[in-house]
């Protein structure tokens, strides 16, 4: 009997090349994306990786980072719209600190 697959959008631990849910297969929540990035960083910091595995992890991390960045931008846009609609505040971009 085959083992059940993890719920879509959630990553099982530990992260391996065979059980990673890619962003184009199912949308990850922001939190799941951050957790997957943290797992990738820990594995890469541990060293002892073959070059091909390190490249796979790096590529996966770049994709996850882009997915999380887009989710944050969408959240920022939603907050700005809500603030405009409320009329109580003027929307201020979150990246003013730059």
Secondary structure, DSSP 4 states (H G I P E B T S, - for coil): -PPPPPPTT---SS--TTSPPPTTTSPPPHHHHHHHHHHHHHHHHT----HHHHHHHHHHHHHHHHHHHHHHHHHHHHHHHHHHHH-SS----GGGG-
